[in-house]
Amino acid sequence: MENEKRRGRQTPTTSHILPYSSTGGPEAVDLYNSTGRTAQEWQELMLYDILAVNDEGLWVHTKFGYSVPRRNGKNEVVAARELYGLIKGERILHTAHRTTTSSSASRRLVDLLKGAGYQEVIRVKKGEVYEKAYVYSKQFGLEKITLLDTGGVCDFRTRTSKGGLGEGFDLLIIDEAQEYQDDQETSLKYVVSDSANPQTIFCGTPPTPVSSGTVFVKLRRDTLEGKTQNTGWAEWSVETMSDVHDVDLWYETNPSMGSILTERKVADEIGNDDVDFNIQRLGLWLRYNQKSAITPAEWATTEVPKMPPLTGRIFVGIKFGRVDPESAALSVACYTKTGEIFVECIDCRPLRDGVGWIVDFIDTAFNGIRQVVADGANGQGMLEKALKEKRLHRPLLLPTVRQVIEANAAFESGVFNGKLLRMDQPSLTAAVTNCEKRAIGNNGGFGYKSIKAGVDIALLDSVALAYWAATEGGEKAPSQKISY
C-alpha cells in the first residue's frame, strides 16, 4: 500500500550553489503563498538560492539553471520569481521553445496576480492612480503583463535567432531550456546587458535524443566542473541508466512525489522505453551530444576516388534491421597498405529474401575473411544455422550490446579522425547523412536511427560493425590481394 506520508527528496541530488548570507527568498515565498497556493519546501529552497544577493545587493547568481523531471511544478518556481520581479519593478522577458508554452506561462502569472488581490485594468485612464492593478495584453505569442503601480513588466515570447534584439530587460527566463540553441543564445544573452542587476534563469528537463538544444547541456557541464563564474545549478537526477521499477529512485529524483505525483501515477508512466522513462521521470542526463547527425560535409572527408591498395583479410559486418520492411545489410572493411580502414557496402535486401545471398558471399570470399560480425536478433539465428549447414567455420561473432555501442563509437571516431575511407555509394551516404543518435545500453551509449523516410539505417550499422571488427582484429594477416 502506498505510503501517503512519504515525500520526494527536497534537496537537489546534484548542485552548485555559491555561498551567500542574504536572500530575497523569504519575501518571494510570502508573495507566492499570498496567492492561495503554497510553495513546497524544495521550491522555497530554490527561490532562496536564485534570489541570493551579495553585500552590494546584486544577485549572487547572475545565471541559474535547474533541471527537474516533468510534472513536479518546476514552472511554479519561475512564476514566483516573476511575481517577485514585477513587484520590484523589473523588466522581464520570458522565452520558450513553443508559443503555447510561453502563452501558458503568461496565464499562470496572471492567476498568481489575481490570487494576490491584483485587479486587471482593461483600459488605463490618464491621470488615475492605480494600486494592485495590472494590464494584460493577450495577443497570442506576444503576451505582456504590466503592473501599474511598480512599472514592472513581463513579456512572453517564442525563441528565435533574432528575438529580443534591441530590447533591454533585467531578468531573462529560458523556459524549455533543453531546446535552447546556440544561435538563439547569441542574440538573447545581450538583452540583459544594460541592466544594473541582470539575471538569467534556465529551466528545463534533461534533453532527449531528439532535443535540438545545446546550451543547457554546456551550462550544466561547465557549472558542475567549476568552469563558470556567478552561476548556480541544481538538479534532481540519477547518474546512470536505472531500474524504472525502483520506487526509491522515484522519490529520490522527484521532489513532488507524495504531493503532485503519486506512486500510482508514476507506475502508469512505465512503458517499453526505459531510456525515455530514465530521462523524463528519473532526470538522467545522457552522456552524448543529442541531435548529432553526421553532416554531408563531414562524411565527404572520408571519400576517396578509387579503391586504395588493400592488405590482409576482410572483416564482414551484417545488420538485420527492424524497420518496416525488415532488411539485412552486408558491408566489408579491410586495412589499406597505409594503415587506414577501407569500408564498402555490398548489398541490402529485404529479410524476406532470406540469408542465402549472405551465405553465398561468405562462401565465395571465405579464404579472405578474417571475421564475420552479425547483429540483430531477428536474423542472427537464421544466419548461424545456415552457416553451420554450409560448414563455414569462419569465426562468427554475435555482438553484445556493449560491443555494438563500441562499434558505433569506433565508427564515429573513424569518420572524424580520418581513419575510415570509402568510395562514393549514394545509398550509404543517404543513410549516414540522415541519421541521429539514439540511446542504447545502460551507460549513455548510442546507436543510430534514420531521420528520413525511406532511408535504411541498416546500411550504416553494417559498416560500423565491419569497421569495428577491423579495429579489434588484432595482428593483420600477410599482405594479399583481396577481391569481392
VOGU-3710 file (C-alpha; in Angstrom, 3 decimals, decimal comma):
1> menekrrgrq> 0,000/0,000/0,000  1,302/3,438/-0,928  2,765/5,423/1,947  0,875/8,737/1,790  3,231/10,408/4,274  6,323/9,768/2,228  7,515/12,601/0,013  10,205/13,183/-2,548  13,692/14,412/-1,812  13,513/18,161/-1,182
11> tpttshilpy> 17,158/18,987/-1,850  18,849/18,531/-5,247  20,759/15,341/-5,940  23,425/17,476/-7,641  24,005/21,211/-7,266  26,497/24,047/-7,409  25,399/26,950/-5,229  27,659/29,882/-4,470  27,870/30,964/-0,807  25,589/33,778/0,351
21> sstggpeavd> 24,294/35,306/3,578  21,320/37,307/2,336  18,417/36,499/0,015  15,071/37,802/-1,167  13,747/34,265/-0,959  11,542/34,679/2,128  9,769/37,682/0,602  9,237/35,823/-2,682  7,835/32,804/-0,839  5,458/35,003/1,163
31> lynstgrtaq> 4,266/36,693/-2,040  3,675/33,346/-3,713  1,843/31,920/-0,708  -0,393/35,016/-0,605  -1,879/33,921/-3,947  -3,694/30,973/-2,387  -1,019/28,497/-3,390  1,584/27,053/-1,056  5,200/26,600/-2,086  6,718/23,219/-1,394
41> ewqelmlydi> 9,932/23,074/0,611  12,075/22,361/-2,459  10,533/25,314/-4,292  11,248/27,575/-1,325  14,882/26,439/-1,245  15,202/27,102/-4,980  13,879/30,644/-4,554  16,295/31,265/-1,689  19,241/30,268/-3,914  18,013/32,108/-7,009
51> lavndeglwv> 17,325/35,337/-5,115  20,572/35,312/-3,111  22,297/38,725/-3,040  25,793/39,872/-2,116  26,838/42,784/0,105  26,179/45,226/-2,737  22,645/43,988/-3,225  23,495/42,294/-6,539  22,479/38,766/-7,482  24,993/36,168/-6,342
61> htkfgysvpr> 23,933/34,025/-9,299  23,656/36,113/-12,447  22,882/32,825/-14,179  20,978/29,966/-12,589  19,977/26,685/-14,221  17,853/23,926/-12,801  16,512/20,637/-14,097  13,603/18,747/-12,582  11,734/15,765/-14,086  8,360/16,506/-15,628
71> rngknevvaa> 5,196/17,351/-13,683  6,974/18,318/-10,471  5,991/22,000/-10,560  9,277/23,483/-11,770  7,420/26,281/-13,579  5,955/27,478/-10,289  9,480/28,481/-9,244  9,796/30,668/-12,340  6,317/32,124/-11,803  7,172/33,002/-8,205
81> relyglikge> 10,408/34,647/-9,357  8,481/36,651/-11,978  5,870/37,723/-9,440  8,664/38,954/-7,183  10,270/40,743/-10,122  7,051/42,527/-11,092  6,569/43,773/-7,532  10,151/45,079/-7,596  9,623/46,880/-10,894  11,823/44,628/-13,033
91> rilhtahrtt> 11,568/44,288/-16,804  11,263/40,567/-17,540  11,447/38,548/-20,746  10,050/35,023/-20,562  11,047/32,905/-23,580  10,031/29,373/-24,506  10,583/26,928/-27,349  6,861/26,770/-28,186  4,350/29,599/-28,355  1,818/27,522/-26,432
101> tsssasrrlv> 4,305/27,221/-23,568  5,039/30,953/-23,329  1,332/31,752/-23,593  0,542/29,288/-20,815  3,256/30,896/-18,660  1,569/34,297/-19,042  -1,755/32,895/-17,838  -0,026/31,235/-14,889  1,462/34,554/-13,781  -1,905/36,315/-14,201
111> dllkgagyqe> -3,523/33,693/-11,977  -0,928/34,427/-9,289  -1,618/38,160/-9,526  -5,351/37,584/-9,189  -4,773/35,308/-6,217  -2,691/38,020/-4,552  -5,543/40,509/-4,915  -4,474/42,343/-8,082  -7,157/43,584/-10,465  -6,934/43,681/-14,251
121> virvkkgevy> -7,432/47,068/-15,870  -8,777/46,839/-19,390  -8,322/50,494/-20,279  -5,922/52,736/-18,347  -7,272/56,206/-17,588  -4,807/59,049/-17,834  -4,051/60,693/-14,505  -5,646/57,968/-12,401  -3,546/56,324/-9,669  -3,755/52,539/-9,552
131> ekayvyskqf> -2,839/50,212/-6,713  -2,531/46,441/-7,043  -3,597/46,617/-10,685  -2,187/45,251/-13,925  -2,706/45,385/-17,670  -2,661/42,108/-19,577  -2,087/42,114/-23,329  -3,459/38,775/-24,537  -2,274/38,687/-28,150  -1,230/35,068/-28,693
141> glekitlldt> 2,542/34,818/-28,893  3,009/38,434/-27,792  1,529/38,406/-24,289  2,566/41,149/-21,889  1,797/41,896/-18,247  2,393/45,369/-16,762  1,966/46,320/-13,108  0,583/49,855/-12,963  1,912/50,770/-9,523  5,522/49,496/-9,792
151> ggvcdfrtrt> 6,003/49,636/-13,554  7,159/46,012/-13,593  6,740/44,389/-16,999  6,870/40,778/-18,182  6,914/39,984/-21,908  6,337/36,461/-23,205  7,935/35,352/-26,471  8,767/32,294/-28,535  12,506/31,991/-29,086  14,068/32,759/-32,464
161> skgglgegfd> 17,609/33,550/-33,548  16,655/37,248/-33,712  14,242/37,507/-30,798  14,959/40,213/-28,235  17,420/42,203/-30,301  17,272/45,912/-29,480  15,291/45,380/-26,270  16,531/45,614/-22,702  15,456/43,569/-19,675  16,556/42,874/-16,098
171> lliideaqey> 15,505/39,233/-15,978  15,635/36,675/-18,803  13,783/33,380/-18,418  14,807/30,473/-20,653  11,866/28,076/-20,359  12,148/24,635/-22,047  15,899/25,189/-21,793  16,680/21,733/-23,211  15,685/23,181/-26,612  17,756/26,395/-26,279
181> qddqetslky> 20,131/26,653/-29,242  23,425/28,448/-29,759  22,113/30,903/-32,356  19,265/31,883/-30,031  21,675/32,445/-27,160  23,845/34,634/-29,385  21,045/37,192/-29,642  19,219/36,734/-26,341  22,122/36,814/-23,897  22,684/40,513/-24,593
191> vvsdsanpqt> 19,147/41,644/-23,729  20,088/41,924/-20,021  23,496/43,522/-20,577  22,260/47,058/-19,871  20,596/46,112/-16,587  22,239/47,264/-13,370  21,474/43,876/-11,823  20,821/41,268/-14,556  19,823/37,662/-14,082  19,138/34,762/-16,452
201> ifcgtpptpv> 17,288/31,644/-15,337  17,382/28,376/-17,292  14,530/25,984/-16,514  14,038/22,600/-18,147  14,426/18,847/-18,193  17,327/16,692/-19,420  17,472/16,613/-23,225  16,059/13,597/-25,019  17,738/12,088/-28,097  15,551/14,354/-30,285
211> ssgtvfvklr> 16,139/17,596/-28,365  17,794/20,259/-30,505  19,302/22,418/-27,774  22,969/22,536/-26,816  23,246/25,499/-24,418  21,619/23,785/-21,421  23,971/20,808/-21,690  27,057/23,019/-21,807  25,828/25,225/-18,954  25,343/22,176/-16,748
221> rdtlegktqn> 28,710/20,663/-17,631  30,693/23,865/-17,193  28,978/24,816/-13,935  29,402/21,419/-12,308  33,035/21,338/-13,437  33,661/24,732/-11,843  34,349/26,483/-15,148  31,795/29,289/-14,683  31,507/32,435/-12,595  28,402/33,746/-10,846
231> tgwaewsvet> 26,446/30,691/-11,995  24,309/28,306/-9,951  22,915/24,897/-10,817  20,506/22,406/-9,246  19,068/19,127/-10,487  17,229/16,010/-9,411  18,644/13,056/-11,350  20,133/9,578/-11,499  23,719/9,292/-12,716  23,268/6,224/-14,942
241> msdvhdvdlw> 20,500/4,173/-16,527  18,482/2,765/-13,655  15,675/0,326/-12,897  12,405/2,018/-13,842  10,571/-0,021/-11,193  12,783/1,189/-8,321  10,289/3,199/-6,240  13,043/4,604/-4,034  14,528/6,296/-7,120  11,151/7,865/-7,909
251> yetnpsmgsi> 11,279/9,624/-4,556  14,969/10,470/-4,871  14,563/12,258/-8,217  11,082/13,762/-7,970  10,738/16,339/-5,183  6,956/16,494/-5,597  6,414/12,773/-5,035  3,754/12,443/-2,360  2,091/15,724/-3,339  1,674/16,436/-7,054
261> lterkvadei> 2,943/12,996/-8,051  1,873/9,671/-6,595  3,282/6,185/-6,967  0,164/5,187/-8,886  0,662/7,974/-11,446  4,350/7,187/-11,946  3,725/3,448/-12,278  1,269/4,186/-15,092  4,033/6,043/-16,971  6,236/2,955/-17,324
271> gnddvdfniq> 6,196/1,617/-20,863  8,533/-0,131/-23,258  11,084/2,695/-23,435  13,255/2,539/-20,315  15,562/5,257/-21,673  12,707/7,722/-22,035  11,485/6,978/-18,502  15,024/7,468/-17,164  15,247/10,865/-18,851  11,730/12,180/-18,275
281> rlglwlrynq> 11,000/10,767/-14,815  14,394/9,975/-13,256  16,225/13,011/-14,669  19,009/11,094/-16,464  21,465/13,200/-18,458  22,699/11,132/-21,381  26,430/11,236/-21,981  26,429/12,093/-25,633  25,608/15,043/-27,761  21,981/14,764/-28,753
291> ksaitpaewa> 20,955/15,556/-32,290  24,462/14,780/-33,562  23,895/13,583/-37,147  26,965/13,311/-39,371  26,754/16,102/-41,923  27,364/15,698/-45,671  30,497/17,848/-45,349  31,886/15,648/-42,569  31,091/12,449/-44,470  32,665/13,865/-47,648
301> ttevpkmppl> 36,074/13,971/-45,938  36,145/10,148/-45,892  35,665/9,701/-49,659  38,459/8,542/-51,977  38,165/8,478/-55,811  39,212/4,839/-56,174  39,835/1,810/-54,017  43,242/2,095/-52,318  45,686/-0,852/-52,183  44,433/-3,254/-49,504
311> tgrifvgikf> 46,256/-5,678/-47,244  45,170/-8,557/-45,053  41,804/-10,282/-44,891  38,401/-8,619/-44,834  36,003/-8,129/-41,932  32,307/-8,615/-42,644  29,586/-6,637/-40,851  25,957/-7,760/-41,096  22,973/-5,938/-39,668  19,462/-7,314/-39,518
321> grvdpesaal> 17,299/-4,217/-39,225  13,889/-3,996/-37,598  12,450/-1,285/-39,831  9,385/-1,902/-41,958  10,130/-3,835/-44,087  12,777/-5,765/-42,186  16,086/-5,768/-44,021  19,565/-7,243/-43,970  22,674/-5,266/-44,922  26,185/-6,577/-45,511
331> svacytktge> 29,348/-4,491/-45,580  33,068/-5,192/-45,503  36,160/-3,492/-44,111  39,822/-4,032/-44,856  43,088/-2,360/-43,931  44,853/-0,268/-46,548  48,603/-0,531/-47,003  48,939/2,913/-45,408  47,068/1,883/-42,255  43,573/3,279/-42,815
341> ifvecidcrp> 40,457/1,090/-42,980  38,509/0,981/-46,235  34,783/0,166/-45,984  32,181/-0,704/-48,578  28,543/-1,787/-48,591  27,971/-4,972/-50,565  24,171/-5,185/-50,529  20,996/-4,517/-48,575  17,950/-6,705/-49,169  14,558/-7,349/-47,541
351> lrdgvgwivd> 14,812/-10,022/-44,880  12,038/-11,924/-46,606  14,653/-12,809/-49,249  16,342/-14,937/-46,611  20,048/-15,153/-45,815  21,124/-17,290/-48,742  22,775/-14,351/-50,503  24,785/-13,594/-47,356  25,890/-17,208/-47,061  26,866/-17,227/-50,750
361> fidtafngir> 29,036/-14,138/-50,253  30,772/-15,624/-47,224  31,268/-18,909/-49,091  32,794/-17,166/-52,115  35,124/-14,919/-50,094  35,712/-17,496/-47,354  39,500/-17,705/-47,525  39,820/-13,936/-47,490  37,558/-13,362/-44,475  39,043/-12,751/-41,019
371> qvvadgangq> 35,777/-12,386/-39,079  32,012/-12,029/-39,526  30,020/-9,884/-37,103  26,214/-10,104/-37,269  23,815/-8,054/-35,157  20,025/-8,195/-34,994  18,075/-10,869/-33,157  15,574/-11,256/-35,998  18,236/-12,755/-38,298  21,168/-13,970/-36,227
381> gmlekalkek> 19,793/-17,430/-35,537  18,831/-17,976/-39,155  22,305/-16,965/-40,353  24,124/-19,044/-37,744  22,135/-22,135/-38,717  22,731/-21,584/-42,434  26,500/-21,174/-41,955  26,705/-24,364/-39,914  24,841/-26,268/-42,599  27,400/-24,998/-45,136
391> rlhrplllpt> 30,246/-25,879/-42,754  31,601/-22,353/-42,985  33,554/-22,258/-39,768  34,943/-18,762/-40,103  34,536/-17,143/-36,650  31,039/-15,651/-36,358  30,555/-13,059/-33,623  27,098/-12,178/-32,338  27,945/-8,939/-30,512  26,691/-7,911/-27,100
401> vrqvieanaa> 25,029/-4,555/-26,538  28,321/-3,272/-25,151  30,134/-4,323/-28,303  27,510/-2,682/-30,534  27,992/0,532/-28,558  31,751/0,206/-29,063  31,209/-0,327/-32,785  29,156/2,846/-33,139  31,696/4,861/-31,175  34,544/3,429/-33,260
411> fesgvfngkl> 32,728/4,266/-36,497  32,145/7,862/-35,403  35,767/8,176/-34,365  36,914/6,782/-37,703  34,836/9,327/-39,604  36,259/12,273/-37,711  39,884/11,187/-37,334  40,457/10,261/-40,978  40,956/6,559/-40,279  37,873/5,466/-42,260
421> lrmdqpslta> 37,947/5,602/-46,074  35,266/4,737/-48,631  34,235/5,318/-52,232  31,016/7,025/-53,285  27,934/4,909/-52,584  24,764/7,050/-52,690  22,680/4,688/-50,541  25,295/4,634/-47,788  25,705/8,409/-47,991  21,931/8,832/-47,629
431> avtncekrai> 21,949/6,658/-44,500  24,931/8,351/-42,856  23,896/11,942/-43,597  20,289/11,408/-42,497  20,858/9,846/-39,111  20,878/10,893/-35,494  21,943/9,194/-32,312  19,650/7,155/-30,118  20,356/5,966/-26,612  21,124/2,275/-26,104
441> gnnggfgyks> 22,573/0,311/-23,209  22,754/1,345/-19,577  25,573/3,884/-19,508  24,883/6,557/-22,074  25,868/4,508/-25,127  24,410/5,335/-28,505  23,241/3,788/-31,721  21,913/5,402/-34,872  18,438/5,906/-36,269  17,197/7,378/-39,518
451> ikagvdiall> 15,551/10,804/-39,608  14,370/10,460/-43,200  11,653/8,167/-44,519  12,885/5,524/-46,906  16,494/5,591/-45,686  17,636/2,230/-44,307  19,882/2,717/-41,282  20,957/-0,948/-41,506  23,473/0,152/-44,146  25,243/2,405/-41,661
461> dsvalaywaa> 25,032/-0,197/-38,893  26,637/-2,893/-41,055  29,509/-0,574/-41,974  30,015/0,331/-38,317  30,203/-3,369/-37,383  32,686/-4,141/-40,153  34,841/-1,134/-39,289  34,831/-2,010/-35,583  35,737/-5,629/-36,322  38,772/-4,390/-38,257
471> teggekapsq> 39,863/-2,129/-35,404  39,519/-5,059/-33,000  41,069/-7,562/-35,415  44,468/-7,659/-33,837  47,519/-8,594/-35,879  46,805/-8,319/-39,591  47,281/-11,268/-41,900  50,081/-11,297/-44,519  49,568/-8,952/-47,410  47,423/-10,360/-50,192
481> kisy> 45,164/-9,149/-52,954  41,516/-9,082/-51,986  38,606/-9,284/-54,428  34,898/-9,435/-53,736
//
